[in-house]
Amino acid sequence: MQYKVIKSTTHRGLMAEVNHFLAKGWQLHGAPFSSSQSLYQSMTLETKKPLTPAMGQNQKPVLYSFPSA
């Protein structure tokens, strides 16, 4: 599963970003919220395969970062 938080400073911007990701199969995760002068919406996407590869004996964990919206 992938998780992201959409951020915008306007209602219209948040709506456009959320609709963009909904069209790509993402789902809303909870209610929108605000902090300071920004608006946020959490979203999730089900994935068929895990994001991290199987760890071998001498491998280090792989960290994934997702671009902010």
Biotite code that builds the C-alpha atoms (Angstrom):
import biotite.structure as struc

atoms = struc.array([
    struc.Atom([0.000, 0.000, 0.000], chain_id="A", res_id=1, res_name="MET", atom_name="CA", element="C"),
    struc.Atom([1.202, 3.494, -0.787], chain_id="A", res_id=2, res_name="GLN", atom_name="CA", element="C"),
    struc.Atom([0.292, 6.532, 1.287], chain_id="A", res_id=3, res_name="TYR", atom_name="CA", element="C"),
    struc.Atom([0.499, 10.224, 0.452], chain_id="A", res_id=4, res_name="LYS", atom_name="CA", element="C"),
    struc.Atom([-0.713, 13.514, 1.846], chain_id="A", res_id=5, res_name="VAL", atom_name="CA", element="C"),
    struc.Atom([-1.891, 16.122, -0.645], chain_id="A", res_id=6, res_name="ILE", atom_name="CA", element="C"),
    struc.Atom([-1.181, 19.732, 0.362], chain_id="A", res_id=7, res_name="LYS", atom_name="CA", element="C"),
    struc.Atom([-2.582, 22.961, -1.044], chain_id="A", res_id=8, res_name="SER", atom_name="CA", element="C"),
    struc.Atom([-3.088, 26.546, 0.076], chain_id="A", res_id=9, res_name="THR", atom_name="CA", element="C"),
    struc.Atom([-6.488, 26.833, -1.652], chain_id="A", res_id=10, res_name="THR", atom_name="CA", element="C"),
    struc.Atom([-9.678, 24.763, -1.660], chain_id="A", res_id=11, res_name="HIS", atom_name="CA", element="C"),
    struc.Atom([-9.687, 24.745, -5.456], chain_id="A", res_id=12, res_name="ARG", atom_name="CA", element="C"),
    struc.Atom([-6.077, 23.522, -5.583], chain_id="A", res_id=13, res_name="GLY", atom_name="CA", element="C"),
    struc.Atom([-6.740, 20.742, -3.082], chain_id="A", res_id=14, res_name="LEU", atom_name="CA", element="C"),
    struc.Atom([-9.839, 19.699, -5.008], chain_id="A", res_id=15, res_name="MET", atom_name="CA", element="C"),
    struc.Atom([-7.917, 19.550, -8.302], chain_id="A", res_id=16, res_name="ALA", atom_name="CA", element="C"),
    struc.Atom([-5.064, 17.483, -6.812], chain_id="A", res_id=17, res_name="GLU", atom_name="CA", element="C"),
    struc.Atom([-7.407, 15.082, -5.005], chain_id="A", res_id=18, res_name="VAL", atom_name="CA", element="C"),
    struc.Atom([-9.482, 14.560, -8.164], chain_id="A", res_id=19, res_name="ASN", atom_name="CA", element="C"),
    struc.Atom([-6.288, 13.937, -10.148], chain_id="A", res_id=20, res_name="HIS", atom_name="CA", element="C"),
    struc.Atom([-5.228, 11.132, -7.794], chain_id="A", res_id=21, res_name="PHE", atom_name="CA", element="C"),
    struc.Atom([-8.764, 9.710, -7.487], chain_id="A", res_id=22, res_name="LEU", atom_name="CA", element="C"),
    struc.Atom([-8.764, 9.296, -11.282], chain_id="A", res_id=23, res_name="ALA", atom_name="CA", element="C"),
    struc.Atom([-5.520, 7.289, -10.968], chain_id="A", res_id=24, res_name="LYS", atom_name="CA", element="C"),
    struc.Atom([-7.057, 4.827, -8.482], chain_id="A", res_id=25, res_name="GLY", atom_name="CA", element="C"),
    struc.Atom([-6.036, 6.467, -5.191], chain_id="A", res_id=26, res_name="TRP", atom_name="CA", element="C"),
    struc.Atom([-8.615, 6.479, -2.372], chain_id="A", res_id=27, res_name="GLN", atom_name="CA", element="C"),
    struc.Atom([-9.373, 9.040, 0.299], chain_id="A", res_id=28, res_name="LEU", atom_name="CA", element="C"),
    struc.Atom([-8.007, 8.167, 3.724], chain_id="A", res_id=29, res_name="HIS", atom_name="CA", element="C"),
    struc.Atom([-9.872, 10.110, 6.378], chain_id="A", res_id=30, res_name="GLY", atom_name="CA", element="C"),
    struc.Atom([-11.226, 13.636, 6.213], chain_id="A", res_id=31, res_name="ALA", atom_name="CA", element="C"),
    struc.Atom([-9.410, 16.686, 4.883], chain_id="A", res_id=32, res_name="PRO", atom_name="CA", element="C"),
    struc.Atom([-7.707, 18.808, 7.529], chain_id="A", res_id=33, res_name="PHE", atom_name="CA", element="C"),
    struc.Atom([-5.992, 22.177, 7.817], chain_id="A", res_id=34, res_name="SER", atom_name="CA", element="C"),
    struc.Atom([-2.977, 23.544, 9.623], chain_id="A", res_id=35, res_name="SER", atom_name="CA", element="C"),
    struc.Atom([-1.772, 27.135, 9.506], chain_id="A", res_id=36, res_name="SER", atom_name="CA", element="C"),
    struc.Atom([-2.724, 28.276, 6.007], chain_id="A", res_id=37, res_name="GLN", atom_name="CA", element="C"),
    struc.Atom([-2.571, 24.910, 4.234], chain_id="A", res_id=38, res_name="SER", atom_name="CA", element="C"),
    struc.Atom([-5.163, 22.240, 3.489], chain_id="A", res_id=39, res_name="LEU", atom_name="CA", element="C"),
    struc.Atom([-4.359, 18.528, 3.457], chain_id="A", res_id=40, res_name="TYR", atom_name="CA", element="C"),
    struc.Atom([-5.943, 15.245, 2.348], chain_id="A", res_id=41, res_name="GLN", atom_name="CA", element="C"),
    struc.Atom([-4.500, 11.795, 3.061], chain_id="A", res_id=42, res_name="SER", atom_name="CA", element="C"),
    struc.Atom([-4.776, 9.217, 0.289], chain_id="A", res_id=43, res_name="MET", atom_name="CA", element="C"),
    struc.Atom([-3.844, 5.567, -0.197], chain_id="A", res_id=44, res_name="THR", atom_name="CA", element="C"),
    struc.Atom([-3.248, 3.313, -3.182], chain_id="A", res_id=45, res_name="LEU", atom_name="CA", element="C"),
    struc.Atom([-3.394, -0.473, -3.033], chain_id="A", res_id=46, res_name="GLU", atom_name="CA", element="C"),
    struc.Atom([-0.399, -2.097, -4.706], chain_id="A", res_id=47, res_name="THR", atom_name="CA", element="C"),
    struc.Atom([-0.119, -5.660, -5.897], chain_id="A", res_id=48, res_name="LYS", atom_name="CA", element="C"),
    struc.Atom([3.523, -6.074, -4.911], chain_id="A", res_id=49, res_name="LYS", atom_name="CA", element="C"),
    struc.Atom([5.404, -4.835, -1.852], chain_id="A", res_id=50, res_name="PRO", atom_name="CA", element="C"),
    struc.Atom([7.335, -1.577, -2.153], chain_id="A", res_id=51, res_name="LEU", atom_name="CA", element="C"),
    struc.Atom([10.472, -3.031, -0.565], chain_id="A", res_id=52, res_name="THR", atom_name="CA", element="C"),
    struc.Atom([12.384, -5.987, -2.000], chain_id="A", res_id=53, res_name="PRO", atom_name="CA", element="C"),
    struc.Atom([13.000, -9.143, 0.002], chain_id="A", res_id=54, res_name="ALA", atom_name="CA", element="C"),
    struc.Atom([15.942, -8.516, 2.297], chain_id="A", res_id=55, res_name="MET", atom_name="CA", element="C"),
    struc.Atom([19.015, -10.694, 1.896], chain_id="A", res_id=56, res_name="GLY", atom_name="CA", element="C"),
    struc.Atom([21.398, -11.378, 4.748], chain_id="A", res_id=57, res_name="GLN", atom_name="CA", element="C"),
    struc.Atom([23.771, -8.480, 3.931], chain_id="A", res_id=58, res_name="ASN", atom_name="CA", element="C"),
    struc.Atom([21.303, -6.016, 2.407], chain_id="A", res_id=59, res_name="GLN", atom_name="CA", element="C"),
    struc.Atom([20.352, -2.734, 4.026], chain_id="A", res_id=60, res_name="LYS", atom_name="CA", element="C"),
    struc.Atom([16.734, -1.562, 4.062], chain_id="A", res_id=61, res_name="PRO", atom_name="CA", element="C"),
    struc.Atom([15.657, 0.535, 1.093], chain_id="A", res_id=62, res_name="VAL", atom_name="CA", element="C"),
    struc.Atom([13.973, 3.822, 1.934], chain_id="A", res_id=63, res_name="LEU", atom_name="CA", element="C"),
    struc.Atom([11.341, 5.141, -0.435], chain_id="A", res_id=64, res_name="TYR", atom_name="CA", element="C"),
    struc.Atom([10.312, 8.764, -0.637], chain_id="A", res_id=65, res_name="SER", atom_name="CA", element="C"),
    struc.Atom([7.342, 10.103, -2.513], chain_id="A", res_id=66, res_name="PHE", atom_name="CA", element="C"),
    struc.Atom([7.252, 13.518, -4.181], chain_id="A", res_id=67, res_name="PRO", atom_name="CA", element="C"),
    struc.Atom([5.072, 16.048, -2.455], chain_id="A", res_id=68, res_name="SER", atom_name="CA", element="C"),
    struc.Atom([2.064, 17.288, -4.335], chain_id="A", res_id=69, res_name="ALA", atom_name="CA", element="C"),
])
